[in-house]
Amino acid sequence: MTRAALFFLLVLSGLLANIQAKADGLQLPGPPVSAANPGSKVYSYSVQGAEISCSGRKVNLFVPTGGSGSEVFPVLVYGHGQALSLENYQATLEHLAKKGIVVIFPAYDTGFFDTNWIRMGTDYVNLAACAMASLGKQVTVEQVVFAGHSKGGYVAGVAAGVAFKNKMSIKPKTVILLEPAGADLDSLRFLDPSVSMTVVFSDHDTIVKESIAQSIYSSAPSIIKQFIGLKSYDQTIPTVTADHFWPLTKSSAFGGGSENALHYYGEWKWLTAAALDVAAGAKFNNPYLYGEEALDKGIPNFKDSVQRSF
């Protein structure tokens, strides 16, 4: 056999192998079916959305409804990414409310070019406090999670630090930062060590640097902290890429799309578990955030990666 013929056979063999791999490809998992899984679409509540004004700034609320009326719900404050609006995240916020979590979505910045991070972090806290005050006995300052995506992850991290530094009226028990676009490590050092910290960075993010997320993980004084490496579904049919905009549930000019397995087995699971854990006394033992289930992607032998202090 000539060298050319051998080369042709090797190429053909590779092509056939790729075709067969696609034919045998794993199906992209849908939402979990167990009500116990925080990423499932099995709900105990309906949701009521509202928009209020605090100091002339807009704050959106998502409140669980249909319960006994006497519940005290945990609160999750969610910071948006640069030039991204409520509608880009709405399915996530409604999911959380239907799981029994009050969600506060504050307009913490004054526009696209706002780079006053300390003021934005302070506004994040103050706007959340104003929104909580409007809810009365439905919420308590003892059950609060700070979270955010991209620019919102940057601001949520700053907010967590300044809340303790300035002895503000609400402070988080848990912080979850998704693809943070920056870090203010000086503010972060004021975070109480009893506050848990989770930082998430995905395997196809080309917008911000992993080193930012790693610096937050390394510098956070939290006793309980973790760095989760979110993996794409690149061997499934269809594939779903974990890029910078994966937390969106509606596409934007920059990217993102509808809800998918990255939400069911990632963001929805982690945020819901964080809030439910805080409601249960902040024991930091909900397995869907602090255990092996946090890494489950709905496919056997396929898990996200993690670095943990515990």
VOPAGU-2260 file (C-alpha; in pm, 1 decimal, decimal comma):
REM VOPAGU-2260
SITE   aa  ch    i         X         Y         Z
SITE  MET   A    0       0,0       0,0       0,0
SITE  THR   A    1     134,2     339,1     -95,9
SITE  ARG   A    2     186,2     615,0     162,0
SITE  ALA   A    3     -86,1     821,9      -7,2
SITE  ALA   A    4    -334,6     534,6      12,8
SITE  LEU   A    5    -250,9     475,2     379,6
SITE  PHE   A    6    -301,0     844,5     454,4
SITE  PHE   A    7    -640,1     836,1     277,9
SITE  LEU   A    8    -751,6     534,7     482,6
SITE  LEU   A    9    -646,6     703,5     807,7
SITE  VAL   A   10    -840,7    1017,5     718,9
SITE  LEU   A   11   -1146,0     813,3     619,1
SITE  SER   A   12   -1123,7     614,1     941,1
SITE  GLY   A   13   -1118,1     938,2    1142,7
SITE  LEU   A   14   -1418,8    1076,0     958,7
SITE  LEU   A   15   -1614,4     755,8    1014,5
SITE  ALA   A   16   -1522,1     759,3    1382,5
SITE  ASN   A   17   -1650,3    1116,3    1416,5
SITE  ILE   A   18   -1973,6    1027,4    1239,1
SITE  GLN   A   19   -2021,6     726,3    1466,8
SITE  ALA   A   20   -1945,0     937,6    1775,9
SITE  LYS   A   21   -2218,2    1179,9    1671,8
SITE  ALA   A   22   -2456,3     891,7    1606,4
SITE  ASP   A   23   -2386,0     753,9    1953,8
SITE  GLY   A   24   -2384,1    1098,7    2114,4
SITE  LEU   A   25   -2546,8    1163,6    2447,0
SITE  GLN   A   26   -2874,1    1349,9    2452,3
SITE  LEU   A   27   -2871,6    1687,2    2623,3
SITE  PRO   A   28   -3048,0    1635,2    2957,0
SITE  GLY   A   29   -3371,5    1813,0    3034,3
SITE  PRO   A   30   -3468,5    1947,3    3375,6
SITE  PRO   A   31   -3449,5    1707,1    3672,0
SITE  VAL   A   32   -3782,6    1550,2    3765,4
SITE  SER   A   33   -3729,0    1522,9    4140,9
SITE  ALA   A   34   -3889,8    1797,9    4347,1
SITE  ALA   A   35   -3591,0    1772,9    4583,6
SITE  ASN   A   36   -3353,6    1886,2    4308,5
SITE  PRO   A   37   -3329,8    2268,2    4316,7
SITE  GLY   A   38   -3284,1    2274,7    3939,5
SITE  SER   A   39   -3610,1    2093,2    3872,0
SITE  LYS   A   40   -3918,0    2269,2    3738,9
SITE  VAL   A   41   -4136,0    2118,5    4011,1
SITE  TYR   A   42   -4273,5    2413,4    4204,4
SITE  SER   A   43   -4453,2    2477,7    4533,0
SITE  TYR   A   44   -4542,4    2840,1    4460,1
SITE  SER   A   45   -4660,0    3077,4    4192,0
SITE  VAL   A   46   -4483,3    3408,8    4140,2
SITE  GLN   A   47   -4582,5    3773,1    4145,9
SITE  GLY   A   48   -4355,5    4030,4    3987,9
SITE  ALA   A   49   -4350,1    4395,2    4091,4
SITE  GLU   A   50   -4150,5    4710,0    4024,4
SITE  ILE   A   51   -4089,0    4961,5    4301,4
SITE  SER   A   52   -3887,1    5280,8    4331,9
SITE  CYS   A   53   -3621,4    5327,2    4598,9
SITE  SER   A   54   -3451,5    5668,5    4614,4
SITE  GLY   A   55   -3562,7    5727,4    4257,4
SITE  ARG   A   56   -3406,8    5400,1    4135,9
SITE  LYS   A   57   -3591,7    5103,4    3990,1
SITE  VAL   A   58   -3599,1    4772,8    4176,9
SITE  ASN   A   59   -3777,3    4463,2    4046,5
SITE  LEU   A   60   -3916,3    4203,6    4285,7
SITE  PHE   A   61   -4024,7    3843,7    4235,2
SITE  VAL   A   62   -4226,2    3714,1    4529,2
SITE  PRO   A   63   -4360,1    3360,0    4589,9
SITE  THR   A   64   -4738,9    3340,1    4611,0
SITE  GLY   A   65   -4993,7    3068,9    4678,1
SITE  GLY   A   66   -4859,8    2956,6    5015,2
SITE  SER   A   67   -5011,8    2983,4    5359,6
SITE  GLY   A   68   -4939,7    3353,4    5384,1
SITE  SER   A   69   -4735,6    3311,3    5700,0
SITE  GLU   A   70   -4407,3    3200,3    5542,4
SITE  VAL   A   71   -4079,9    3383,9    5587,2
SITE  PHE   A   72   -3888,9    3353,8    5260,5
SITE  PRO   A   73   -3513,3    3371,3    5206,5
SITE  VAL   A   74   -3395,6    3659,2    4987,0
SITE  LEU   A   75   -3161,3    3646,7    4688,9
SITE  VAL   A   76   -3029,5    3974,3    4547,0
SITE  TYR   A   77   -2921,1    3937,2    4181,5
SITE  GLY   A   78   -2690,7    4180,8    4000,1
SITE  HIS   A   79   -2720,3    4210,6    3621,2
SITE  GLY   A   80   -2442,7    4213,0    3364,1
SITE  GLN   A   81   -2329,4    4513,2    3159,3
SITE  ALA   A   82   -2612,6    4646,4    2938,0
SITE  LEU   A   83   -2828,8    4346,0    3025,9
SITE  SER   A   84   -3184,2    4391,1    3143,9
SITE  LEU   A   85   -3443,5    4214,0    3353,7
SITE  GLU   A   86   -3584,0    4020,2    3058,6
SITE  ASN   A   87   -3244,2    3857,8    2995,0
SITE  TYR   A   88   -3262,6    3689,6    3337,0
SITE  GLN   A   89   -3635,0    3668,9    3401,8
SITE  ALA   A   90   -3678,8    3290,8    3368,4
SITE  THR   A   91   -3409,5    3239,4    3634,1
SITE  LEU   A   92   -3565,0    3490,9    3872,6
SITE  GLU   A   93   -3910,7    3339,2    3829,3
SITE  HIS   A   94   -3770,1    2990,4    3885,6
SITE  LEU   A   95   -3621,6    3099,8    4217,7
SITE  ALA   A   96   -3947,3    3262,5    4331,0
SITE  LYS   A   97   -4146,4    2950,5    4244,3
SITE  LYS   A   98   -3906,2    2755,4    4466,1
SITE  GLY   A   99   -3994,1    2979,9    4761,5
SITE  ILE   A  100   -3733,1    3257,2    4735,4
SITE  VAL   A  101   -3787,1    3632,4    4719,1
SITE  VAL   A  102   -3568,1    3774,0    4442,0
SITE  ILE   A  103   -3454,3    4137,5    4431,7
SITE  PHE   A  104   -3317,2    4271,8    4102,3
SITE  PRO   A  105   -3175,9    4621,4    4168,0
SITE  ALA   A  106   -3074,2    4881,8    3908,7
SITE  TYR   A  107   -2747,2    4935,5    4093,7
SITE  ASP   A  108   -2569,8    5132,4    3819,2
SITE  THR   A  109   -2649,6    5469,4    3664,5
SITE  GLY   A  110   -2578,5    5366,2    3307,0
SITE  PHE   A  111   -2345,3    5188,0    3068,0
SITE  PHE   A  112   -2038,8    5393,7    3158,1
SITE  ASP   A  113   -2077,8    5378,5    3536,1
SITE  THR   A  114   -1749,2    5251,8    3686,5
SITE  ASN   A  115   -1785,3    5371,4    4045,0
SITE  TRP   A  116   -1768,5    5022,7    4191,7
SITE  ILE   A  117   -1783,8    5116,5    4558,4
SITE  ARG   A  118   -2090,3    5334,8    4503,7
SITE  MET   A  119   -2253,5    5064,9    4292,2
SITE  GLY   A  120   -2186,2    4805,7    4560,6
SITE  THR   A  121   -2329,2    5040,4    4822,6
SITE  ASP   A  122   -2637,0    5107,2    4606,4
SITE  TYR   A  123   -2680,0    4731,0    4555,0
SITE  VAL   A  124   -2710,9    4689,6    4932,4
SITE  ASN   A  125   -2925,2    4996,7    4996,1
SITE  LEU   A  126   -3169,6    4918,2    4715,4
SITE  ALA   A  127   -3203,7    4561,8    4842,0
SITE  ALA   A  128   -3266,5    4688,4    5194,0
SITE  CYS   A  129   -3535,9    4925,6    5068,1
SITE  ALA   A  130   -3704,9    4643,5    4877,2
SITE  MET   A  131   -3694,0    4415,3    5181,6
SITE  ALA   A  132   -3851,8    4685,3    5395,9
SITE  SER   A  133   -4145,8    4696,6    5152,5
SITE  LEU   A  134   -4207,5    4324,2    5209,1
SITE  GLY   A  135   -4250,0    4343,8    5584,7
SITE  LYS   A  136   -4259,6    4015,6    5772,7
SITE  GLN   A  137   -4231,3    3806,3    5456,4
SITE  VAL   A  138   -3851,3    3837,5    5478,3
SITE  THR   A  139   -3576,9    3868,4    5738,5
SITE  VAL   A  140   -3227,5    4014,6    5725,0
SITE  GLU   A  141   -3098,9    3683,3    5864,4
SITE  GLN   A  142   -3166,3    3501,0    5535,7
SITE  VAL   A  143   -2994,6    3685,0    5250,6
SITE  VAL   A  144   -2784,0    3571,3    4952,7
SITE  PHE   A  145   -2588,3    3812,3    4730,6
SITE  ALA   A  146   -2536,7    3699,3    4370,1
SITE  GLY   A  147   -2462,2    3842,5    4028,8
SITE  HIS   A  148   -2341,6    3776,0    3676,3
SITE  SER   A  149   -2046,4    3944,3    3498,6
SITE  LYS   A  150   -2053,2    4313,5    3596,4
SITE  GLY   A  151   -2319,0    4215,4    3849,6
SITE  GLY   A  152   -2080,9    3955,0    3991,2
SITE  TYR   A  153   -1817,2    4224,9    4031,7
SITE  VAL   A  154   -2065,6    4453,6    4208,3
SITE  ALA   A  155   -2213,6    4176,6    4426,4
SITE  GLY   A  156   -1862,5    4096,4    4550,1
SITE  VAL   A  157   -1800,6    4462,2    4632,9
SITE  ALA   A  158   -2144,1    4485,5    4797,9
SITE  ALA   A  159   -2067,4    4188,4    5021,9
SITE  GLY   A  160   -1751,1    4355,0    5146,7
SITE  VAL   A  161   -1891,0    4705,3    5198,3
SITE  ALA   A  162   -2199,4    4567,6    5375,5
SITE  PHE   A  163   -1972,3    4443,2    5654,1
SITE  LYS   A  164   -1721,6    4726,5    5637,1
SITE  ASN   A  165   -1992,3    4990,3    5675,6
SITE  LYS   A  166   -2217,7    4786,4    5907,7
SITE  MET   A  167   -2507,4    4819,5    5666,8
SITE  SER   A  168   -2860,0    4702,4    5745,4
SITE  ILE   A  169   -2842,0    4384,9    5536,6
SITE  LYS   A  170   -2547,1    4153,1    5493,6
SITE  PRO   A  171   -2521,8    3825,1    5303,9
SITE  LYS   A  172   -2488,2    3482,0    5459,2
SITE  THR   A  173   -2378,8    3345,2    5122,5
SITE  VAL   A  174   -2226,9    3498,3    4807,4
SITE  ILE   A  175   -2239,5    3344,0    4457,3
SITE  LEU   A  176   -2053,3    3515,9    4173,0
SITE  LEU   A  177   -2101,6    3396,7    3813,2
SITE  GLU   A  178   -1831,6    3491,7    3560,5
SITE  PRO   A  179   -1730,4    3801,6    3763,4
SITE  ALA   A  180   -1599,1    4081,4    3542,2
SITE  GLY   A  181   -1376,0    4227,5    3811,6
SITE  ALA   A  182   -1280,3    4221,6    4176,3
SITE  ASP   A  183   -1212,4    4474,1    4448,9
SITE  LEU   A  184    -997,6    4270,2    4684,3
SITE  ASP   A  185    -968,3    4555,6    4932,4
SITE  SER   A  186   -1345,1    4551,3    4986,7
SITE  LEU   A  187   -1350,9    4173,4    4987,6
SITE  ARG   A  188   -1121,5    4151,0    5288,8
SITE  PHE   A  189   -1399,2    4295,8    5507,5
SITE  LEU   A  190   -1623,8    3997,2    5431,8
SITE  ASP   A  191   -1702,5    3808,8    5750,6
SITE  PRO   A  192   -1528,7    3467,4    5745,4
SITE  SER   A  193   -1860,7    3302,4    5835,8
SITE  VAL   A  194   -2002,6    3397,5    5492,6
SITE  SER   A  195   -1971,2    3124,4    5229,9
SITE  MET   A  196   -1831,8    3218,4    4888,0
SITE  THR   A  197   -1887,6    3037,8    4557,5
SITE  VAL   A  198   -1721,5    3164,0    4238,8
SITE  VAL   A  199   -1813,3    3010,9    3901,6
SITE  PHE   A  200   -1614,3    3034,9    3579,5
SITE  SER   A  201   -1701,4    2852,1    3257,2
SITE  ASP   A  202   -1478,9    2666,6    3014,7
SITE  HIS   A  203   -1557,8    2881,1    2706,9
SITE  ASP   A  204   -1561,2    3231,2    2857,4
SITE  THR   A  205   -1357,1    3458,1    2630,4
SITE  ILE   A  206   -1490,9    3789,4    2767,6
SITE  VAL   A  207   -1337,1    3800,3    3115,5
SITE  LYS   A  208   -1029,9    3631,2    3259,7
SITE  GLU   A  209   -1037,4    3324,2    3481,6
SITE  SER   A  210    -767,3    3489,4    3693,1
SITE  ILE   A  211   -1028,8    3736,9    3821,9
SITE  ALA   A  212   -1248,9    3457,7    3954,7
SITE  GLN   A  213    -946,1    3273,9    4093,5
SITE  SER   A  214    -827,3    3588,5    4275,3
SITE  ILE   A  215   -1166,7    3620,9    4445,2
SITE  TYR   A  216   -1159,4    3256,4    4547,7
SITE  SER   A  217    -802,8    3283,7    4679,5
SITE  SER   A  218    -851,3    3615,3    4859,7
SITE  ALA   A  219   -1194,9    3567,3    5015,0
SITE  PRO   A  220   -1160,1    3527,1    5394,0
SITE  SER   A  221   -1451,3    3281,5    5392,1
SITE  ILE   A  222   -1396,1    2958,3    5581,4
SITE  ILE   A  223   -1635,1    2785,3    5339,7
SITE  LYS   A  224   -1546,5    2874,2    4981,0
SITE  GLN   A  225   -1529,2    2704,3    4643,2
SITE  PHE   A  226   -1436,3    2764,0    4280,7
SITE  ILE   A  227   -1659,3    2574,3    4037,3
SITE  GLY   A  228   -1542,0    2517,0    3680,2
SITE  LEU   A  229   -1854,3    2493,9    3465,8
SITE  LYS   A  230   -1819,9    2256,5    3170,6
SITE  SER   A  231   -1995,4    2286,7    2835,9
SITE  TYR   A  232   -2218,5    2013,3    2699,5
SITE  ASP   A  233   -1990,6    1966,4    2400,0
SITE  GLN   A  234   -2045,4    1591,6    2359,7
SITE  THR   A  235   -2425,2    1602,2    2356,8
SITE  ILE   A  236   -2685,2    1643,1    2086,4
SITE  PRO   A  237   -2745,9    1932,7    2068,4
SITE  THR   A  238   -2433,8    2086,9    2218,5
SITE  VAL   A  239   -2457,8    2379,8    2462,3
SITE  THR   A  240   -2156,5    2603,3    2515,1
SITE  ALA   A  241   -2080,9    2753,3    2854,3
SITE  ASP   A  242   -1959,5    3091,4    2733,2
SITE  HIS   A  243   -1968,5    3420,6    2922,2
SITE  PHE   A  244   -2341,5    3467,5    2861,7
SITE  TRP   A  245   -2467,2    3124,0    2966,8
SITE  PRO   A  246   -2656,8    3263,3    3272,6
SITE  LEU   A  247   -2894,8    3453,0    3043,6
SITE  THR   A  248   -3233,6    3294,4    2974,2
SITE  LYS   A  249   -3316,0    3526,9    2684,7
SITE  SER   A  250   -3070,2    3620,5    2414,1
SITE  SER   A  251   -2910,9    3963,8    2404,3
SITE  ALA   A  252   -2708,2    4154,9    2146,7
SITE  PHE   A  253   -2400,0    4000,0    2306,4
SITE  GLY   A  254   -2509,4    3636,2    2333,4
SITE  GLY   A  255   -2704,7    3401,9    2555,4
SITE  GLY   A  256   -3021,4    3212,2    2483,3
SITE  SER   A  257   -3315,0    3026,3    2630,1
SITE  GLU   A  258   -3309,6    2808,2    2940,2
SITE  ASN   A  259   -3117,5    2482,4    2904,5
SITE  ALA   A  260   -2921,8    2221,0    3097,7
SITE  LEU   A  261   -2660,3    2476,9    3208,4
SITE  HIS   A  262   -2936,6    2639,0    3412,5
SITE  TYR   A  263   -3101,5    2321,2    3544,6
SITE  TYR   A  264   -2768,8    2166,1    3647,6
SITE  GLY   A  265   -2582,4    2489,2    3718,5
SITE  GLU   A  266   -2715,0    2833,7    3804,1
SITE  TRP   A  267   -3069,5    2737,8    3907,2
SITE  LYS   A  268   -2945,6    2451,2    4119,4
SITE  TRP   A  269   -2672,2    2652,3    4294,8
SITE  LEU   A  270   -2874,8    2968,6    4359,0
SITE  THR   A  271   -3178,7    2781,1    4485,5
SITE  ALA   A  272   -2967,0    2556,5    4707,8
SITE  ALA   A  273   -2786,5    2860,3    4850,3
SITE  ALA   A  274   -3112,1    3031,7    4945,4
SITE  LEU   A  275   -3268,1    2716,9    5089,1
SITE  ASP   A  276   -2954,1    2653,7    5293,7
SITE  VAL   A  277   -2965,5    3007,2    5434,6
SITE  ALA   A  278   -3332,9    2956,7    5521,7
SITE  ALA   A  279   -3237,5    2637,7    5706,8
SITE  GLY   A  280   -2984,4    2819,9    5924,6
SITE  ALA   A  281   -2680,9    2864,7    5699,6
SITE  LYS   A  282   -2528,4    2528,8    5786,6
SITE  PHE   A  283   -2360,8    2515,8    5444,7
SITE  ASN   A  284   -2452,9    2152,6    5395,2
SITE  ASN   A  285   -2706,2    2157,7    5112,8
SITE  PRO   A  286   -2560,6    1888,6    4883,5
SITE  TYR   A  287   -2668,4    2068,4    4567,2
SITE  LEU   A  288   -2421,3    2347,8    4639,6
SITE  TYR   A  289   -2180,3    2207,9    4896,7
SITE  GLY   A  290   -2178,9    1836,5    4807,1
SITE  GLU   A  291   -2120,8    1610,9    4509,3
SITE  GLU   A  292   -2463,8    1694,0    4367,3
SITE  ALA   A  293   -2332,3    2045,6    4302,3
SITE  LEU   A  294   -2114,7    1899,0    4025,2
SITE  ASP   A  295   -2378,2    1672,2    3868,6
SITE  LYS   A  296   -2462,2    1759,9    3508,7
SITE  GLY   A  297   -2740,4    1507,8    3452,7
SITE  ILE   A  298   -2514,7    1268,7    3258,1
SITE  PRO   A  299   -2332,9     973,9    3421,8
SITE  ASN   A  300   -1957,3    1026,0    3468,5
SITE  PHE   A  301   -1975,2    1386,6    3350,7
SITE  LYS   A  302   -1923,9    1648,0    3621,4
SITE  ASP   A  303   -1814,1    2005,7    3669,7
SITE  SER   A  304   -1477,2    2060,5    3839,6
SITE  VAL   A  305   -1429,1    2218,7    4181,8
SITE  GLN   A  306   -1170,3    2356,4    4421,3
SITE  ARG   A  307   -1286,1    2373,2    4782,0
SITE  SER   A  308   -1164,1    2488,8    5118,3
SITE  PHE   A  309   -1372,0    2219,8    5287,3
